[in-house]
Amino acid sequence: MTPAFAGLKDDKYDGNIFVVYAGNGSLVPSKATLATALKEHKPALLVFYVDDSSDCKEYAIVVSKLQAFYGGVAEIIPINVDTIVPKQSYKPTEPGYYYSGSVPQVVVFNQSGQVVLNGKGQVPFEQVDDKFREVFDLLPRTESVELRRRSFNELNSELTQ
């Protein structure tokens, strides 16, 4: 049996892009649906992708970074476009309603369910971050302290009684 060769820079399938390239298997399957997020008035990020696209493979890292900052307060919903059932029309609560036919594609919804960003291609982290900052009424990046997560294996040298 010959091994399957695939990599970040090619359009070959080699597994779930969020697990393989972003180290974040928690994104797929998504914990919520778009319909649930809209019903609960929760901001959401739809990410349309396919596992065998070099552009999507590279973008998986950005999606994982967005989840690190906003995953607790917004629904991050990756949608493999191969799973969208083709039909004549879709409801606004269905991902197919927003899909434009290219990947990657990101759609950001505010608490009211309005689309505040619909971008095709590798939309920069900063552009999505800016929209989430507007949605959550956060300071602009230029006026904010850089957000950094603590390393999970930091040594705590504090002594307690």
Buried (B, 14 or more C-beta within 10 A) or exposed (E): EEEEEBEEEEEBEBEBBBBBBBEBEBBBEBEBBBEBBBEEEBBBBBBBBBBBBBBBBBBBBBBBBBBBBBBEEBBBBBBBBEEBEEEEEBEEBBBBBBBEEEBBBBBBBBBEBEEBBBBEEEBEBEEBBBBBBBBEEBEEEEEEEEEEEEEEEEEEEEEEE
